[in-house]
C-alpha cells in the first residue's frame, strides 16, 4: 500500500524506486523523503531519534508498506498523527524500515512558520503519546 499527500508528485519510475526495497524483501516499510526536508519532517526525525534512538534521514509523508505489516501495526490514529504513529509503531515492532529520496512533494508552504510550529507541537504530542501506548 502506498500513502501520499495530495501535493505529492509520483511518477511511475519514482513509485518503482519506492517499492523496490519492499519487492526485494529488504524492508516492509519504505519512507519517501522530500529533497529538502520540511521543518516538521526534520523535527519529527530528531524527536524520534531522541526518544527511540533511530535516525531517519528525511521522514517525509510518502510511505509504502506491506499490507500484513500495516495490519500488524494496529494503527488507530485517524487524524494528523497517523504518519508519526506509523513510524513509532514500526520501530517498536521491529519492522524493517528503509528511507528513500525517490519522491517529491510540492514545496509550497501550507500556512507559514506559525502553522509549521503548530504541526511540530502536534508531532511531539503524537510521538510521546505513541511512545507510552502498549
N, C-alpha and C positions, 0 to 999 in steps of 0.2 A: 504494500500500500504506500502511496506517496501523498504527503501532506504539503501544501504550498499556499502561501498567501496570494490574494488576488493580484498583487503587483509583481509577482514572480514571472520571469521570462524563462520558460523551459522549452528548449528545442529538443529534438529527438536525440542529438548527439550528447547533450548535457544530461538528459534523462538516462541515457545508457551508461554514462560515466557514474552517475549517482547510484544506479542499480548494480553496477559491476561487482562491488565487494559483496553484495548480498548473493548475487548469482554464483559467484565463485566459492561461497561458503566462508569467506574471510570475516564477515560480520553479519549481524542480524539487524543492525540499525545503522543507517548512514545519515550523517548530518551535512547538509549543503550550506556552506557559509557564503556570505556575500563577499565580493572582492575587497570592499572596505567595510569592516565591521561597524555596525551602528553602535551608538553609546549604550543602548540597552543590552545588545549582544555581548559587548565587552564586559559590562557589569555582571551579567549572568555568568559568563565564563569565569570571572575572578571569584565571584561568590561561591560557585560550585567547587572551584579549586580550593578555596579556604575551608569549606565545610567537609568536602569529600576527598580532597587530595587528588583530584583528577583534572587535568588541564585540557580544556577544549581550545583549539586554535581560534575558531570563529563559530560559535554555536548559533548559526543562523536559523531562520524559521522554516527551512525546507527539509523535510525528513522523508526517508524511505525506510520501511520496516517490514519484516516478515510478519504475516498475519498471526501465526502462533505466538510470536514474541509480543505482539501488540496485545493479544488476549491475556498472556501471562502477566503483563504489566498491571492489569486491573485498573486502568485509567478511570478516574472519577471526576476530574475537573472538566466542567463544561464551559468554563469561561476563558478568560485571557491567560490563565496559568497552565493550560494544557501542555504547552511546549516545554516549560520548566518541569512539570510533573513527569513528562516522558523521559527527560534526561535523568532526573533524580531516581526514579523508579528503575530505569535501566541500569544505572550504576549500582544500586542496592541489590539488584538481582544478578548482577554479573553478566548482563547481556553484552555481547561483542559489539563495540561501537567504533565506527570509522568516520573521520571527518573528511569532507570533500569541499573543494573550492570550485566545483564544476557548475554552480548555478549562480544566477544573479537576481537581485531584487532591485526594483526601481528605487534609486537613492533619494527621491524626493522626500523630505521630512513630512510627517503627518501630524504636525502640531507644535513643532519647535522644541526648544530646550525645556520649557515647563512640562510639556507632555512627556518628554524623554525622562525627566526626573521622576515624574509620577509613575511611569512604567517601570523604572528601576526600583522604586519603592515597592510596587506590587510584586516584582520579580523576587526581591528579597523576602517578602512575606511568603510567597509560594515555595521558595527554596527551604525556608525554615519550617513551614507547615508540613511539607512532604518529608522533611528530614525526621520529623517526630512521629509520622504516621507509621503504623506497623503493617 
